[in-house]
């Protein structure tokens, strides 16, 4: 039996979190983005530095561990978009491909949303890459609803778009 634990991520977890995100990107976006974008966005050192740069008391980042090893990551913070009040944005939810379909994503997202609700947020948003049908199905099954907003993903060679989804907390 695998022992599952979810806790706030710490700097010591960042390299393992980067490797988890790397593996998840390779699976989720392999047919959606160019090899150049894939190489750039799955660089473990770059991702570790991004985690370090975001690390602050206002950044809610949780890791899910399976038998003591990071197998998933979810991060969120206040959504600073005009017209949105008491809203958080979930920046990422990634589960290592070898541990998907074990309900880790559901547990990690539930944990993150409970934490956000406890901080007074009333709504959460997230963006899903257009064409990422497994993620879209996951979020819709969880209760997120597309609101029709579509945003071009920045910094990529591949032209791609994020679809915004919302859920009431």
PyMOL commands that set and color helices and strands:
alter all, ss='L'
color gray80, all
select helices_A, chain A and resi 11-28+35-41+44-54+97-99+104-118+133-142
alter helices_A, ss='H'
color red, helices_A
select strands_A, chain A and resi 4-8+60-66+69-78+87-95+123-129+145-152+161-168
alter strands_A, ss='S'
color yellow, strands_A
deselect
rebuild
show_as cartoon
